[in-house]
Amino acid sequence: MTHLTAIVLTYNEARHISACLETLNFADARLVFDSFSTDNTVDLAQQVGAEVIQHEFENYAAQRNAALDAVADQTDYVLFVDADERVTPELRDEVLHVIENEDCAGWRIPRHNYLFGKLTLGAGWYPDYQTRLLKVGQAHYDPERTVHEVVLLDGTEGTLDNPFIHYNYDHVAQFQAKQRKYLRYEAQILYEQGTKPKVYTPFTQPLRHFYWRFITLRGYRDGFHGLRLSVLMAWYELRKTLLLSQMWRNKNGIPEGIPH
């Protein structure tokens, strides 16, 4: 019988963890891989019968690889689910079907993203595929991609039809806080790859990104909501480009004084 383990990475996810785990009861095992939460995430997870392992957080790719290693001898497949995601009955049935009937190293799963309480289908937020259903021993995360992780598969990749439900950001301040968190990681990756902005890049890159989000990816379909998201993402591109330019001027990576 094929064995499936659902894994949820957590840090201070008390608000979401119980509801998330309730949608994972179909898995043979549920593991909460926690980065030493300071709230009651661990207690809530244990109350609903999930196993908890605590592991110091280094980066996102390393954390997922550590979770895979922790269950490598115990399961055939792993389904990674974020605490703010939910597995619908339709997705549950599809997951159980493919692990029994298809021979893939991994499957990508679409997401329905709810931003500021609104289902968002434009501006690049759908289908937002995530490779999360993995065959143990044939998948790991690229250690060079420490944020927006990339899965490396030893085999073929399938695609599921039914999406995760993702309660992404409740308000703009939360969205911008996450952007600040990603900013350093992404700028450092670009710096290490040798990407050097031109003098005009801080002006052109945000404009190109806004056009891509709002027009090419049809953010306009979501009205003012899509416009606001496209502007926020263009602003992020501006900040990232300015930080990258400063890194090249310093010639030593992330400059001091840049907030985490």
Protein Blocks (a to p, Z undefined) as FASTA:
>chain_A
ZZdddddddehillmmmmmmmmmmmpmbdcdddehiablmlmmmmmnopacdddddfbfm
lmmmmmmmmmmmmcfbdcdddfkbccdfklmmmmmmmmmmpccfbdcddddddeehiacf
egoiagoiacfbdcehiaccdfklmghpadddebdddddfbdcdddfbfbfklmmmmmmm
mmmmmmmmmmmnopacdfklmmmmmmmmmmmmmmmnommmnommlmmmmmmmmmmmmmmm
mmmmmmmmnonojaehiaZZ
